[in-house]
Amino acid sequence: MTGWLMLAYYIIGGVALIIPLGPSVLQAAGASTASTGPNLAITSAVIVVMLAVAVAGIRLTARTQIALAVVEYAILAGLAVAGIVYVTGTITAPSLSRLRGSRRPGSAARAAWPGLS
C-alpha cells in the first residue's frame, strides 16, 4: 500500500508542482497567461525533460540537481547583494524611487530601523 501511495504522490504531486510554471514563464515573457496551448507546452516540456533525466540514470540526475542548486544559490546571492547595496544607499534605483515618497535610497528602511543611520 505504501508503494502505491508514493507512486500516486509522485505522479499527482509532481505534476501539481509544475503546472504553475507555464503561466509564470509566459508572464515573464510578456505573453498572455490565459492561453492554454503555451501553458500546456511549457509544462509538458519540463515534465519530458525531467523524465529524460530520470531515465538516463542516477548520476545524471544527481548532476542535474547539483547544477540546479548552484543556479538557485547564485540567484539568491545576487539578490541578497543587490538588496544590501540598495538598502545601504550606495546606488540609486530610479525605477523604485517613484514608489516611495523619498528620493533617497534606503530611507524607508532607515525610518523603520533608526539604528541603520
Helices and strands as residue ranges (DSSP letters): H 2-8, I 9-13, H 14-18, H 21-29, H 36-56, H 58-88, H 94-97, H 107-112, G 114-116
